Amino acid sequence: MPWLAAFFLYALAEMALAAWVASLTSWLVVIGLFAAGAVLGIIVMRDAGSTAGTQLRQSVSDRAVASGDISSSGLKFLAGGLLFIPGFLTDVAGLTLLIPGVRRWGHRLGSLWVTRRVPPLFTNQSGRVVKSTVVNPDEPQATGTDTTDSDNKKPRPPITDGRG
């Protein structure tokens, strides 16, 4: 429910700000600024998307992990999306995200949020690290491996993904 109230307050603030700018200039100027912001947003999103795609293709071809430059492109894409949305508050937020120092700060803040919210990989539901073995498909596997349960000497059931 607080998100709904925040959305309505945001919409009310955008309308009040647009009316105030229109009272100083004209509604035609306000509409022109909104249109210019939308065009600028499309240009920024297109540039950020192509940059991220190039960086991702390069990291895949080098068999390397994608660097923080992709998150910078993601924040740049977010800036373009904020510019595309009509409104002066979103335009200010989008223009602020175009500043490289702000994007670096946003990257640090976002990675901190993700590390606190998203559970680490390879853990079970209790949060304990799951012991596992990495199998390289290029290496030959040992033959004659034991497929029986050592306690009961019965064949083990096949591993499934839980879908049936």
N, CA and C atoms as an extended XYZ file, in Angstrom:
492
Properties=species:S:1:pos:R:3:atomname:S:1:resname:S:1:resid:I:1 pbc="F F F"
N         0.796       -1.202        0.000 N   MET     1
C         0.000        0.000        0.000 CA  MET     1
C         0.846        1.276        0.000 C   MET     1
N         2.018        1.286        0.675 N   PRO     2
C         2.818        2.508        0.635 CA  PRO     2
C         3.329        2.823       -0.768 C   PRO     2
N         3.548        1.765       -1.584 N   TRP     3
C         4.001        2.017       -2.943 CA  TRP     3
C         2.929        2.724       -3.764 C   TRP     3
N         1.686        2.374       -3.520 N   LEU     4
C         0.588        3.013       -4.236 CA  LEU     4
C         0.492        4.492       -3.860 C   LEU     4
N         0.622        4.789       -2.584 N   ALA     5
C         0.601        6.181       -2.131 CA  ALA     5
C         1.787        6.953       -2.701 C   ALA     5
N         2.957        6.317       -2.752 N   ALA     6
C         4.134        6.974       -3.314 CA  ALA     6
C         3.935        7.260       -4.801 C   ALA     6
N         3.310        6.328       -5.515 N   PHE     7
C         3.057        6.548       -6.939 CA  PHE     7
C         2.121        7.735       -7.147 C   PHE     7
N         1.057        7.802       -6.353 N   PHE     8
C         0.122        8.922       -6.500 CA  PHE     8
C         0.764       10.246       -6.121 C   PHE     8
N         1.616       10.252       -5.114 N   LEU     9
C         2.335       11.482       -4.755 CA  LEU     9
C         3.291       11.899       -5.866 C   LEU     9
N         3.964       10.916       -6.459 N   TYR    10
C         4.854       11.209       -7.578 CA  TYR    10
C         4.070       11.811       -8.744 C   TYR    10
N         2.946       11.189       -9.102 N   ALA    11
C         2.142       11.684      -10.222 CA  ALA    11
C         1.628       13.091       -9.943 C   ALA    11
N         1.218       13.326       -8.716 N   LEU    12
C         0.738       14.660       -8.332 CA  LEU    12
C         1.861       15.691       -8.426 C   LEU    12
N         3.057       15.319       -7.982 N   ALA    13
C         4.197       16.235       -8.067 CA  ALA    13
C         4.563       16.526       -9.515 C   ALA    13
N         4.535       15.508      -10.383 N   GLU    14
C         4.842       15.727      -11.805 CA  GLU    14
C         3.828       16.673      -12.447 C   GLU    14
N         2.535       16.474      -12.133 N   MET    15
C         1.507       17.353      -12.705 CA  MET    15
C         1.656       18.775      -12.192 C   MET    15
N         1.935       18.938      -10.911 N   ALA    16
C         2.106       20.277      -10.344 CA  ALA    16
C         3.321       20.965      -10.956 C   ALA    16
N         4.409       20.235      -11.138 N   LEU    17
C         5.612       20.810      -11.734 CA  LEU    17
C         5.378       21.184      -13.194 C   LEU    17
N         4.663       20.341      -13.925 N   ALA    18
C         4.352       20.658      -15.322 CA  ALA    18
C         3.465       21.896      -15.405 C   ALA    18
N         2.485       21.998      -14.516 N   ALA    19
C         1.613       23.180      -14.520 CA  ALA    19
C         2.395       24.439      -14.157 C   ALA    19
N         3.342       24.311      -13.231 N   TRP    20
C         4.148       25.477      -12.839 CA  TRP    20
C         5.029       25.941      -13.995 C   TRP    20
N         5.691       24.981      -14.707 N   VAL    21
C         6.524       25.345      -15.849 CA  VAL    21
C         5.657       25.937      -16.956 C   VAL    21
N         4.456       25.398      -17.149 N   ALA    22
C         3.549       25.934      -18.170 CA  ALA    22
C         3.100       27.342      -17.819 C   ALA    22
N         2.938       27.635      -16.532 N   SER    23
C         2.537       28.987      -16.140 CA  SER    23
C         3.670       29.987      -16.381 C   SER    23
N         4.914       29.521      -16.305 N   LEU    24
C         6.044       30.402      -16.582 CA  LEU    24
C         6.284       30.568      -18.074 C   LEU    24
N         6.017       29.533      -18.854 N   THR    25
C         6.247       29.582      -20.302 CA  THR    25
C         4.913       29.375      -21.014 C   THR    25
N         4.682       28.201      -21.503 N   SER    26
C         3.404       27.820      -22.109 CA  SER    26
C         3.332       26.302      -22.146 C   SER    26
N         2.135       25.777      -22.378 N   TRP    27
C         1.967       24.328      -22.453 CA  TRP    27
C         2.676       23.762      -23.666 C   TRP    27
N         2.814       24.549      -24.710 N   LEU    28
C         3.524       24.088      -25.897 CA  LEU    28
C         4.995       23.812      -25.573 C   LEU    28
N         5.579       24.661      -24.749 N   VAL    29
C         6.967       24.448      -24.329 CA  VAL    29
C         7.071       23.175      -23.480 C   VAL    29
N         6.118       22.968      -22.580 N   VAL    30
C         6.133       21.778      -21.733 CA  VAL    30
C         6.028       20.516      -22.595 C   VAL    30
N         5.113       20.523      -23.543 N   ILE    31
C         4.952       19.368      -24.428 CA  ILE    31
C         6.218       19.159      -25.269 C   ILE    31
N         6.817       20.254      -25.731 N   GLY    32
C         8.071       20.154      -26.493 CA  GLY    32
C         9.201       19.581      -25.647 C   GLY    32
N         9.297       19.986      -24.371 N   LEU    33
C        10.318       19.439      -23.488 CA  LEU    33
C        10.090       17.952      -23.220 C   LEU    33
N         8.830       17.575      -23.048 N   PHE    34
C         8.525       16.156      -22.854 CA  PHE    34
C         8.904       15.348      -24.093 C   PHE    34
N         8.613       15.873      -25.286 N   ALA    35
C         8.951       15.177      -26.531 CA  ALA    35
C        10.466       15.088      -26.705 C   ALA    35
N        11.174       16.165      -26.392 N   ALA    36
C        12.636       16.142      -26.496 CA  ALA    36
C        13.228       15.130      -25.510 C   ALA    36
N        12.670       15.062      -24.316 N   GLY    37
C        13.140       14.079      -23.335 CA  GLY    37
C        12.909       12.657      -23.820 C   GLY    37
N        11.779       12.417      -24.477 N   ALA    38
C        11.483       11.078      -24.991 CA  ALA    38
C        12.460       10.695      -26.099 C   ALA    38
N        12.750       11.629      -27.002 N   VAL    39
C        13.696       11.352      -28.088 CA  VAL    39
C        15.090       11.102      -27.521 C   VAL    39
N        15.513       11.929      -26.556 N   LEU    40
C        16.809       11.736      -25.922 CA  LEU    40
C        16.860       10.393      -25.190 C   LEU    40
N        15.777       10.008      -24.557 N   GLY    41
C        15.714        8.729      -23.860 CA  GLY    41
C        15.884        7.559      -24.808 C   GLY    41
N        15.255        7.630      -25.974 N   ILE    42
C        15.386        6.558      -26.970 CA  ILE    42
C        16.829        6.464      -27.457 C   ILE    42
N        17.459        7.611      -27.682 N   ILE    43
C        18.852        7.611      -28.145 CA  ILE    43
C        19.772        7.002      -27.084 C   ILE    43
N        19.564        7.386      -25.831 N   VAL    44
C        20.402        6.862      -24.737 CA  VAL    44
C        20.183        5.363      -24.566 C   VAL    44
N        18.928        4.906      -24.606 N   MET    45
C        18.655        3.473      -24.447 CA  MET    45
C        19.260        2.673      -25.600 C   MET    45
N        19.178        3.201      -26.809 N   ARG    46
C        19.737        2.502      -27.960 CA  ARG    46
C        21.251        2.386      -27.831 C   ARG    46
N        21.904        3.476      -27.417 N   ASP    47
C        23.353        3.471      -27.247 CA  ASP    47
C        23.769        2.510      -26.127 C   ASP    47
N        23.045        2.540      -25.020 N   ALA    48
C        23.385        1.663      -23.893 CA  ALA    48
C        23.181        0.197      -24.260 C   ALA    48
N        22.127       -0.093      -24.994 N   GLY    49
C        21.866       -1.470      -25.389 CA  GLY    49
C        22.916       -2.005      -26.342 C   GLY    49
N        23.327       -1.195      -27.308 N   SER    50
C        24.350       -1.656      -28.243 CA  SER    50
C        25.701       -1.794      -27.555 C   SER    50
N        26.000       -0.893      -26.619 N   THR    51
C        27.260       -0.997      -25.865 CA  THR    51
C        27.273       -2.262      -25.018 C   THR    51
N        26.184       -2.537      -24.325 N   ALA    52
C        26.108       -3.740      -23.493 CA  ALA    52
C        26.195       -4.993      -24.348 C   ALA    52
N        25.545       -4.994      -25.499 N   GLY    53
C        25.610       -6.147      -26.388 CA  GLY    53
C        27.022       -6.403      -26.889 C   GLY    53
N        27.724       -5.340      -27.257 N   THR    54
C        29.108       -5.477      -27.713 CA  THR    54
C        29.991       -6.007      -26.601 C   THR    54
N        29.826       -5.476      -25.385 N   GLN    55
C        30.637       -5.930      -24.252 CA  GLN    55
C        30.334       -7.385      -23.911 C   GLN    55
N        29.073       -7.766      -23.977 N   LEU    56
C        28.700       -9.143      -23.677 CA  LEU    56
C        29.253      -10.104      -24.720 C   LEU    56
N        29.156       -9.743      -26.005 N   ARG    57
C        29.717      -10.592      -27.059 CA  ARG    57
C        31.235      -10.725      -26.896 C   ARG    57
N        31.896       -9.641      -26.535 N   GLN    58
C        33.344       -9.672      -26.349 CA  GLN    58
C        33.724      -10.571      -25.181 C   GLN    58
N        32.991      -10.473      -24.073 N   SER    59
C        33.326      -11.316      -22.912 CA  SER    59
C        33.023      -12.786      -23.196 C   SER    59
N        31.988      -13.066      -23.979 N   VAL    60
C        31.683      -14.454      -24.331 CA  VAL    60
C        32.757      -15.002      -25.265 C   VAL    60
N        33.200      -14.214      -26.230 N   SER    61
C        34.228      -14.696      -27.157 CA  SER    61
C        35.566      -14.882      -26.446 C   SER    61
N        35.839      -14.080      -25.411 N   ASP    62
C        37.074      -14.232      -24.636 CA  ASP    62
C        36.923      -15.254      -23.516 C   ASP    62
N        35.712      -15.807      -23.374 N   ARG    63
C        35.402      -16.745      -22.284 CA  ARG    63
C        35.744      -16.141      -20.934 C   ARG    63
N        35.380      -14.880      -20.774 N   ALA    64
C        35.641      -14.167      -19.524 CA  ALA    64
C        34.314      -13.784      -18.891 C   ALA    64
N        34.375      -13.464      -17.622 N   VAL    65
C        33.189      -13.001      -16.918 CA  VAL    65
C        32.951      -11.546      -17.293 C   VAL    65
N        31.690      -11.204      -17.532 N   ALA    66
C        31.358       -9.829      -17.906 CA  ALA    66
C        31.723       -8.885      -16.768 C   ALA    66
N        32.253       -7.747      -17.115 N   SER    67
C        32.733       -6.811      -16.095 CA  SER    67
C        31.635       -5.852      -15.672 C   SER    67
N        32.011       -4.910      -14.825 N   GLY    68
C        31.067       -3.915      -14.327 CA  GLY    68
C        30.602       -2.944      -15.395 C   GLY    68
N        31.257       -2.980      -16.585 N   ASP    69
C        30.832       -2.084      -17.658 CA  ASP    69
C        29.416       -2.401      -18.115 C   ASP    69
N        29.018       -3.656      -17.995 N   ILE    70
C        27.657       -4.026      -18.398 CA  ILE    70
C        26.654       -3.432      -17.421 C   ILE    70
N        26.984       -3.399      -16.134 N   SER    71
C        26.068       -2.775      -15.182 CA  SER    71
C        25.999       -1.278      -15.423 C   SER    71
N        27.118       -0.678      -15.843 N   SER    72
C        27.094        0.738      -16.185 CA  SER    72
C        26.168        0.975      -17.374 C   SER    72
N        26.204        0.062      -18.347 N   SER    73
C        25.294        0.176      -19.490 CA  SER    73
C        23.851       -0.026      -19.054 C   SER    73
N        23.643       -0.905      -18.074 N   GLY    74
C        22.293       -1.114      -17.553 CA  GLY    74
C        21.757        0.137      -16.873 C   GLY    74
N        22.620        0.800      -16.105 N   LEU    75
C        22.191        2.047      -15.464 CA  LEU    75
C        21.988        3.157      -16.496 C   LEU    75
N        22.788        3.126      -17.551 N   LYS    76
C        22.594        4.099      -18.631 CA  LYS    76
C        21.269        3.840      -19.343 C   LYS    76
N        20.927        2.561      -19.510 N   PHE    77
C        19.637        2.208      -20.109 CA  PHE    77
C        18.496        2.678      -19.207 C   PHE    77
N        18.655        2.504      -17.898 N   LEU    78
C        17.656        2.998      -16.947 CA  LEU    78
C        17.511        4.512      -17.052 C   LEU    78
N        18.632        5.207      -17.221 N   ALA    79
C        18.587        6.662      -17.397 CA  ALA    79
C        17.787        7.021      -18.645 C   ALA    79
N        17.995        6.275      -19.729 N   GLY    80
C        17.226        6.525      -20.949 CA  GLY    80
C        15.746        6.262      -20.745 C   GLY    80
N        15.427        5.216      -19.984 N   GLY    81
C        14.020        4.932      -19.686 CA  GLY    81
C        13.378        6.041      -18.866 C   GLY    81
N        14.125        6.568      -17.910 N   LEU    82
C        13.594        7.686      -17.115 CA  LEU    82
C        13.421        8.937      -17.967 C   LEU    82
N        14.327        9.163      -18.910 N   LEU    83
C        14.167       10.303      -19.814 CA  LEU    83
C        12.971       10.115      -20.739 C   LEU    83
N        12.705        8.873      -21.116 N   PHE    84
C        11.601        8.596      -22.031 CA  PHE    84
C        10.243        8.849      -21.377 C   PHE    84
N        10.141        8.598      -20.077 N   ILE    85
C         8.881        8.818      -19.371 CA  ILE    85
C         8.623       10.317      -19.286 C   ILE    85
N         7.450       10.787      -19.709 N   PRO    86
C         7.185       12.216      -19.642 CA  PRO    86
C         7.141       12.717      -18.195 C   PRO    86
N         7.854       13.772      -17.931 N   GLY    87
C         7.864       14.362      -16.599 CA  GLY    87
C         9.213       14.983      -16.302 C   GLY    87
N         9.187       16.040      -15.518 N   PHE    88
C        10.425       16.739      -15.201 CA  PHE    88
C        11.228       16.021      -14.120 C   PHE    88
N        10.572       15.407      -13.162 N   LEU    89
C        11.292       14.686      -12.104 CA  LEU    89
C        12.028       13.473      -12.666 C   LEU    89
N        11.388       12.741      -13.560 N   THR    90
C        12.055       11.588      -14.161 CA  THR    90
C        13.184       12.040      -15.088 C   THR    90
N        13.001       13.189      -15.755 N   ASP    91
C        14.077       13.707      -16.601 CA  ASP    91
C        15.293       14.094      -15.769 C   ASP    91
N        15.071       14.704      -14.641 N   VAL    92
C        16.186       15.075      -13.757 CA  VAL    92
C        16.884       13.814      -13.246 C   VAL    92
N        16.111       12.817      -12.868 N   ALA    93
C        16.701       11.558      -12.398 CA  ALA    93
C        17.488       10.884      -13.521 C   ALA    93
N        16.940       10.879      -14.726 N   GLY    94
C        17.631       10.275      -15.864 CA  GLY    94
C        18.898       11.012      -16.229 C   GLY    94
N        18.843       12.339      -16.241 N   LEU    95
C        20.040       13.119      -16.541 CA  LEU    95
C        21.107       12.931      -15.467 C   LEU    95
N        20.679       12.778      -14.227 N   THR    96
C        21.631       12.537      -13.138 CA  THR    96
C        22.327       11.196      -13.323 C   THR    96
N        21.591       10.179      -13.759 N   LEU    97
C        22.199        8.869      -13.976 CA  LEU    97
C        23.162        8.843      -15.164 C   LEU    97
N        23.115        9.849      -16.010 N   LEU    98
C        24.047        9.903      -17.129 CA  LEU    98
C        25.440       10.361      -16.690 C   LEU    98
N        25.576       10.889      -15.487 N   ILE    99
C        26.870       11.316      -14.964 CA  ILE    99
C        27.644       10.054      -14.550 C   ILE    99
N        28.858        9.862      -15.078 N   PRO   100
C        29.594        8.614      -14.795 CA  PRO   100
C        29.831        8.362      -13.304 C   PRO   100
N        30.108        9.372      -12.524 N   GLY   101
C        30.329        9.179      -11.090 CA  GLY   101
C        29.078        8.684      -10.380 C   GLY   101
N        27.937        9.173      -10.807 N   VAL   102
C        26.676        8.725      -10.218 CA  VAL   102
C        26.411        7.275      -10.609 C   VAL   102
N        26.748        6.899      -11.848 N   ARG   103
C        26.575        5.506      -12.267 CA  ARG   103
C        27.485        4.579      -11.471 C   ARG   103
N        28.739        4.998      -11.189 N   ARG   104
C        29.621        4.167      -10.361 CA  ARG   104
C        29.037        3.995       -8.963 C   ARG   104
N        28.511        5.074       -8.402 N   TRP   105
C        27.876        5.002       -7.085 CA  TRP   105
C        26.654        4.084       -7.145 C   TRP   105
N        25.872        4.193       -8.200 N   GLY   106
C        24.709        3.327       -8.375 CA  GLY   106
C        25.096        1.872       -8.533 C   GLY   106
N        26.225        1.612       -9.211 N   HIS   107
C        26.712        0.235       -9.351 CA  HIS   107
C        27.079       -0.335       -7.990 C   HIS   107
N        27.791        0.441       -7.179 N   ARG   108
C        28.170       -0.038       -5.843 CA  ARG   108
C        26.947       -0.265       -4.978 C   ARG   108
N        26.009        0.669       -5.030 N   LEU   109
C        24.790        0.539       -4.235 CA  LEU   109
C        23.972       -0.664       -4.699 C   LEU   109
N        23.857       -0.849       -6.006 N   GLY   110
C        23.099       -1.981       -6.543 CA  GLY   110
C        23.742       -3.317       -6.218 C   GLY   110
N        25.063       -3.393       -6.310 N   SER   111
C        25.720       -4.663       -5.986 CA  SER   111
C        25.609       -4.968       -4.496 C   SER   111
N        25.639       -3.952       -3.665 N   LEU   112
C        25.443       -4.164       -2.233 CA  LEU   112
C        24.031       -4.669       -1.959 C   LEU   112
N        23.041       -4.082       -2.635 N   TRP   113
C        21.652       -4.511       -2.459 CA  TRP   113
C        21.478       -5.954       -2.910 C   TRP   113
N        22.082       -6.300       -4.050 N   VAL   114
C        21.934       -7.656       -4.579 CA  VAL   114
C        22.582       -8.668       -3.643 C   VAL   114
N        23.766       -8.361       -3.116 N   THR   115
C        24.435       -9.324       -2.240 CA  THR   115
C        23.672       -9.525       -0.944 C   THR   115
N        22.920       -8.545       -0.517 N   ARG   116
C        22.125       -8.704        0.703 CA  ARG   116
C        20.792       -9.381        0.445 C   ARG   116
N        20.216       -9.209       -0.735 N   ARG   117
C        18.883       -9.723       -1.027 CA  ARG   117
C        18.874      -11.080       -1.695 C   ARG   117
N        19.830      -11.337       -2.562 N   VAL   118
C        19.833      -12.566       -3.340 CA  VAL   118
C        20.691      -13.591       -2.614 C   VAL   118
N        20.158      -14.788       -2.375 N   PRO   119
C        20.971      -15.806       -1.699 CA  PRO   119
C        22.108      -16.249       -2.599 C   PRO   119
N        23.231      -16.621       -2.009 N   PRO   120
C        24.352      -17.066       -2.847 CA  PRO   120
C        24.004      -18.336       -3.593 C   PRO   120
N        24.674      -18.549       -4.714 N   LEU   121
C        24.451      -19.760       -5.505 CA  LEU   121
C        24.988      -20.968       -4.760 C   LEU   121
N        24.477      -22.104       -5.103 N   PHE   122
C        24.908      -23.376       -4.549 CA  PHE   122
C        24.637      -23.481       -3.053 C   PHE   122
N        23.499      -23.004       -2.634 N   THR   123
C        23.085      -23.209       -1.248 CA  THR   123
C        21.746      -23.921       -1.263 C   THR   123
N        21.474      -24.622       -0.179 N   ASN   124
C        20.167      -25.255       -0.077 CA  ASN   124
C        19.224      -24.299        0.651 C   ASN   124
N        18.025      -24.740        0.953 N   GLN   125
C        17.017      -23.852        1.529 CA  GLN   125
C        17.396      -23.361        2.914 C   GLN   125
N        18.229      -24.083        3.626 N   SER   126
C        18.613      -23.642        4.960 CA  SER   126
C        19.750      -22.633        4.910 C   SER   126
N        20.307      -22.387        3.731 N   GLY   127
C        21.377      -21.415        3.594 CA  GLY   127
C        22.762      -22.026        3.691 C   GLY   127
N        22.835      -23.329        3.878 N   ARG   128
C        24.128      -23.996        3.963 CA  ARG   128
C        24.667      -24.254        2.562 C   ARG   128
N        25.956      -24.228        2.425 N   VAL   129
C        26.593      -24.478        1.137 CA  VAL   129
C        26.435      -25.953        0.789 C   VAL   129
N        26.036      -26.203       -0.438 N   VAL   130
C        25.816      -27.565       -0.916 CA  VAL   130
C        27.137      -28.114       -1.424 C   VAL   130
N        27.531      -29.285       -0.923 N   LYS   131
C        28.739      -29.942       -1.422 CA  LYS   131
C        28.402      -30.553       -2.772 C   LYS   131
N        29.224      -30.244       -3.757 N   SER   132
C        28.952      -30.765       -5.095 CA  SER   132
C        30.263      -31.018       -5.814 C   SER   132
N        30.151      -31.679       -6.941 N   THR   133
C        31.303      -31.982       -7.772 CA  THR   133
C        31.061      -31.392       -9.148 C   THR   133
N        32.060      -30.707       -9.655 N   VAL   134
C        31.968      -30.149      -10.993 CA  VAL   134
C        32.428      -31.211      -11.975 C   VAL   134
N        31.608      -31.473      -12.975 N   VAL   135
C        31.931      -32.475      -13.978 CA  VAL   135
C        32.238      -31.750      -15.271 C   VAL   135
N        33.442      -31.963      -15.773 N   ASN   136
C        33.850      -31.362      -17.029 CA  ASN   136
C        33.483      -32.332      -18.141 C   ASN   136
N        32.602      -31.941      -19.079 N   PRO   137
C        32.175      -32.882      -20.118 CA  PRO   137
C        33.301      -33.238      -21.093 C   PRO   137
N        34.380      -32.457      -21.120 N   ASP   138
C        35.476      -32.742      -22.043 CA  ASP   138
C        36.406      -33.827      -21.515 C   ASP   138
N        36.416      -34.054      -20.202 N   GLU   139
C        37.298      -35.058      -19.618 CA  GLU   139
C        36.590      -36.411      -19.600 C   GLU   139
N        37.332      -37.487      -19.857 N   PRO   140
C        36.697      -38.816      -19.803 CA  PRO   140
C        36.334      -39.159      -18.365 C   PRO   140
N        35.182      -39.780      -18.203 N   GLN   141
C        34.695      -40.155      -16.882 CA  GLN   141
C        35.213      -41.537      -16.528 C   GLN   141
N        35.382      -41.765      -15.226 N   ALA   142
C        35.844      -43.069      -14.757 CA  ALA   142
C        34.773      -44.113      -15.049 C   ALA   142
N        35.195      -45.263      -15.514 N   THR   143
C        34.238      -46.331      -15.793 CA  THR   143
C        34.069      -47.181      -14.548 C   THR   143
N        32.963      -47.867      -14.466 N   GLY   144
C        32.709      -48.747      -13.346 CA  GLY   144
C        32.358      -48.014      -12.068 C   GLY   144
N        31.765      -46.830      -12.191 N   THR   145
C        31.392      -46.108      -10.980 CA  THR   145
C        30.235      -46.810      -10.306 C   THR   145
N        30.195      -46.696       -9.026 N   ASP   146
C        29.182      -47.364       -8.213 CA  ASP   146
C        27.882      -46.579       -8.278 C   ASP   146
N        26.817      -47.186       -8.760 N   THR   147
C        25.518      -46.529       -8.845 CA  THR   147
C        24.556      -47.058       -7.807 C   THR   147
N        25.083      -47.739       -6.794 N   THR   148
C        24.197      -48.275       -5.761 CA  THR   148
C        24.338      -47.450       -4.503 C   THR   148
N        23.303      -47.440       -3.731 N   ASP   149
C        23.316      -46.785       -2.435 CA  ASP   149
C        24.131      -47.665       -1.498 C   ASP   149
N        25.209      -47.119       -0.914 N   SER   150
C        26.115      -47.944       -0.121 CA  SER   150
C        25.455      -48.507        1.128 C   SER   150
N        24.401      -47.868        1.638 N   ASP   151
C        23.739      -48.365        2.844 CA  ASP   151
C        22.816      -49.543        2.542 C   ASP   151
N        22.042      -49.430        1.478 N   ASN   152
C        21.019      -50.436        1.208 CA  ASN   152
C        21.371      -51.372        0.069 C   ASN   152
N        22.411      -51.082       -0.683 N   LYS   153
C        22.815      -51.858       -1.847 CA  LYS   153
C        21.691      -51.982       -2.873 C   LYS   153
N        20.861      -50.945       -2.942 N   LYS   154
C        19.824      -50.892       -3.969 CA  LYS   154
C        20.232      -49.817       -4.977 C   LYS   154
N        19.813      -49.936       -6.223 N   PRO   155
C        20.147      -48.876       -7.188 CA  PRO   155
C        19.543      -47.544       -6.746 C   PRO   155
N        20.300      -46.497       -6.938 N   ARG   156
C        19.813      -45.167       -6.600 CA  ARG   156
C        18.822      -44.688       -7.659 C   ARG   156
N        17.824      -43.910       -7.252 N   PRO   157
C        16.894      -43.367       -8.259 CA  PRO   157
C        17.602      -42.328       -9.107 C   PRO   157
N        17.122      -42.148      -10.323 N   PRO   158
C        17.750      -41.145      -11.185 CA  PRO   158
C        17.522      -39.742      -10.638 C   PRO   158
N        18.456      -38.858      -10.904 N   ILE   159
C        18.325      -37.462      -10.487 CA  ILE   159
C        17.367      -36.773      -11.455 C   ILE   159
N        16.380      -36.095      -10.895 N   THR   160
C        15.414      -35.375      -11.726 CA  THR   160
C        15.400      -33.917      -11.323 C   THR   160
N        14.774      -33.098      -12.140 N   ASP   161
C        14.674      -31.680      -11.829 CA  ASP   161
C        13.420      -31.345      -11.025 C   ASP   161
N        12.684      -32.330      -10.595 N   GLY   162
C        11.515      -32.094       -9.745 CA  GLY   162
C        10.236      -31.838      -10.501 C   GLY   162
N        10.287      -31.898      -11.848 N   ARG   163
C         9.076      -31.618      -12.632 CA  ARG   163
C         8.291      -32.876      -12.942 C   ARG   163
N         8.735      -33.973      -12.527 N   GLY   164
C         7.922      -35.162      -12.764 CA  GLY   164
C         8.645      -36.252      -13.290 C   GLY   164
